[in-house]
Amino acid sequence: MATGTPRSSVNRYKVPLTVFLFIHIGLLRGQQYVIPFKAPSDCGAEDFFDISSLSCVRCGSNQRRSATGLSCICKTGYQTLTTDKASITCQQCPADRPAVITNGFGCIRCPGSVNDEGKCQCPPGNVLVERDVNGNLLEEASCEVCNGNSLALSVPNQSGDRCERCQASFINTSCVCNPPNVLAGGLCFPPGILSTNVNPSVNYAQLKFSVQSAWFLKNMYSSSAACLVFSNLTACQALGNMCVMNMHSFTGVSTDACGLFNTIFRSRAALSSTQDISYWRVNLPWLYYGDEPGLAGRVLQTDPVPIGFSFRGRNKNTDIKLRAAVYNVRGEFLRWEQVGGGNLQLCPETTSKQAAAFSFGTAYRQSCDLSVAELLGTHPEPLFYDVFMDLGGGEKRKLLPLPTLVYNQQYNGRFINQESMKNWYLSRRMFVVDTLSGREKSMSSLPKVIRVATSVKIRFQLVPRTQEGQVFPPLMTVTYRDVPITDINTQTVTTTFAVEYEMDQNEARIKTDTALGVMGGIAVLYSLLKTVSWKRRIASPLIDVETMVKFLLFYAGDLANVFFAVTVGTGLYWLIFYKAQQFVSVLLPLPAQEEQFVTYIGCAFALKAVQFLHKLVLQVSIDVFFIDWERPRSKTSRTVQAAGEQKRDPSPVSIWRTYFVANEWNEIQTIRKISPTFQIIAVLFFLEVLGFSNLALRDPWSTLQRSSQEYKPSYSLMLRYGLAATLWLCIGLLQVIFFTVFHEHFVEDKIRQFVDLCSISNISVLLLSHRCFGYYIHGRSVHGHADTNMEEMNNNLNRESESLCGQRGLLPNTEIQTFQVSLTNRLRLQYDRIREQIGRRHGPSRLIDACSANQFEQRARGYQTMNHFLGSIIDHAHPDMDYIVKDKLMFERIIGMEFLEPSEKSIFYNDEAHSFSDVLFYGNEATLLIFDTLFFCVVDLGSQSFVLAAVLTCVQQMIFRLIRNTLGRKNLVSKTLVDERFLI
């Protein structure tokens, strides 16, 4: 028999066991650990906060919570017997020794009174002695008087447990500061050196009130007196810091911080200066440059910095090295510190992005909102910075002081640093956050006001005409904001740190204005020439209001071209020379300096819009007429209803050829030499996909792709415009070349196809863009007829291709079919009389429907009359309205004006360039391309978005194309009598 467990028994327990294990594991995995939140302030008077368990724990018997709340101490009158890492034991002192010694580990009898903590208390000038020289605890403590007389000259120390030598200012014959000497700040000063009636107020000019500062009240007199009498270095620095906290401001009161500093400064005039700098007096901090008129200009724009900056090459140097001497509010020197990494930049940011501020040529600007509560926590006391530029030099390293311009500084109530440079009062020391001077009652109370540097800006100015990248001493501009404290948890302060670069733009501005003036003058002459040409073409010798308006319209277009050429040239100049330079010789204009440039762009766009609308109106109001050369080819019999007999009349000529030509004309009205859709897509591809837009950033680098971890400066409007306009024009020009050279020769040329269509359809087109000037397309078929079947049409085309018939030109044996026509006044008058018959309506409007049939017949007869009249003119059938054919002179083609006036005969100028496209979008590509460029750039400059500019440009093109098609269609229907229903 088998001795193993039966198989059925194993299976019986397998499933329940598995389920139990899964449930148990699931419970372990799903368990959450939750503890109650407790803070030290939540613990009671007999509890302490256990930092291990993060909870409140009850103190032992005869114990109470310590001042920190993190441990327990014995109650008053109880001594500590034992202590270990976790607990203490307290025992009450006996009645004969009721006081606890200083360290708490014993009891003693006091010689005098007991303080609130249950310890012995000695009178002033005495020290408490609790042990003998061997360290044994005495039965009774004693109070020993420190000998303040010579030779001991001792006083109790700050803890009151031993005697030490008194401060040097007291040492004369004793350690007592007896009247009339003045005791202040623990020092004894002789009488009369300074008035004790100092002004400890801090003026908050933005809020229009002052605060009696607790810090100033405690330390101002002692610091100024110690600086004046004892030349105490930290006292002088502390007094200077108080002047800095008062915005370096001077008033008529000589007892405020800056007044006292200035008094001491003048008293040091006879002594030597520090570092051979006359404004830096011995033992004093360097706060001011001086108050001579025009001193700021001499400091900032006289001597360049003795180092040069270069963007490329072996001598590449783009590092701006700034160092700061850091002092605390008590005047103690703390350290030398590299500027950067958060000392002057309050906004939290990555190290790499903060370091970009000190890369020469990169326009840096970082702004953020900071919580007032956070500022109070991180800046309990202000730190003061004397900033220098490190010039290098190895072991003989040199430092260049950075002048500081405090915008809030006042001089007798005037904000002098907000005026012109000649009134500036340059200073040196600065701070970032001051939460101390606004404390009014005590230094531990919440401040009434805090002062924050909301704008710190370092500006570099390039030396004019430098080729070695030299700059003048950089200027640090600081703007402070006075923030009254209301609710520190909700209040925020906006702060900005910026580094700017500028150069003198007067020369560039003069060159730009000169170019505008010269080219604007040429535009005036060209517009006058256009106006004269227009007067000739309308056959009007009078100068009237219409002439003046026309001149202004012509001048608007030409002046727009001037503004456009100058602005694109300027933008391209800055783009090339700034981005490609090795040694720094040019710097980009500041945003404020670009305002005039943006104004020029706005003028160019507005004027170009006027020109575009003017041309649009002209194109939708031209006179158009299709001359049908087709004649009846056979006779047919038809019944005349009036007589009831048959009569043979010519069969009517088909109108379908005219409708077909009219449809083709309607379709080519808005074709262009470029593809607008491709233009927009290509520009966006280069700018956004390939990263060409990064070339417009305010830094000297030409890299197209930027990492998200890098700092990305703002865009220069001038570079952005120059880049976008140049790219738009280049792509447009390449398209024009492609369509003109390749597409129109090998794929499709709609303009020449239209001329061919006219010849095949046996229809000529007369276009009058002016009263006596226009264009003629000679479409008379060389085969005589176009109303024919397919076989005959094919035979005619074959004969023409094999030169078995005449040529298509107006003159015999010529191929020229397109002409510019200059008509005589007589011919135009006759044209107008016939045209009036076509457009005339008889009777009031309410009767129009009743006689519409008669009106149509009248218009049809007028159409036939016009067709016959113009055909007879072409055939020289009217000697009094004849014409001649000639070539235009080269100069006539250039200036767009005819020298000969058609007095007796009209003049047909040979026009192989098909200039009849001037009445279409096709012939005005330059105007359309510039208008689209300006529209795209204006939208982009306003929105700083190439994508939005592209979308709106596309919408604009669609809208104007629709307007041109709609109005052109109506004009075509009105002028040619083609039924609108047949225009598809």
Helices and strands as residue ranges (DSSP letters): H 7-30, G 40-42, E 47-50, E 55-58, E 63-65, E 72-74, E 78-83, E 88-92, E 99-100, E 107-108, E 126-131, E 137-145, E 154-156, E 163-165, E 182-184, E 187-189, E 201-204, E 209-212, H 214-230, H 233-245, H 257-267, E 273-274, E 277-281, H 295-301, E 322-327, E 333-338, H 351-355, G 356-358, E 364-371, H 372-378, E 384-392, G 394-396, E 398-401, E 404-406, G 416-418, G 421-423, E 430-431, E 433-434, E 449-461, E 475-484, E 492-502, H 506-537, H 545-580, G 591-594, H 595-619, E 623-628, E 635-640, E 645-650, H 656-667, G 668-670, H 676-684, I 685-689, G 692-696, H 717-738, I 739-743, H 744-746, H 750-761, E 763-768, E 773-777, H 790-801, E 818-822, H 825-839, G 845-847, H 852-874, G 879-881, E 883-886, H 890-895, E 906-910, G 915-919, G 922-924, H 925-943, H 946-976, G 980-982
